[in-house]
């Protein structure tokens, strides 16, 4: 959300997000996906998936692409 004033300049967003709480006040992956979807970005790739020792999803890098033409 810190890039709200600049988001209209981007065609792609690449960011890391977590599926579980790693620090207080963080946004979860679902929150990031929803926030970007509301700004017309669609998820096009998931990379570098990190798992816990038990195999649960911990965090990943996400690639979003603007879905509309400017």
Secondary structure as GFF3:
##gff-version 3
##sequence-region A 1 70
A	DSSP	three_ten_helix	7	9	.	.	.	ID=ss1
A	DSSP	beta_strand	12	18	.	.	.	ID=ss2
A	DSSP	alpha_helix	29	37	.	.	.	ID=ss3
A	DSSP	beta_strand	41	51	.	.	.	ID=ss4
A	DSSP	beta_strand	57	66	.	.	.	ID=ss5
###
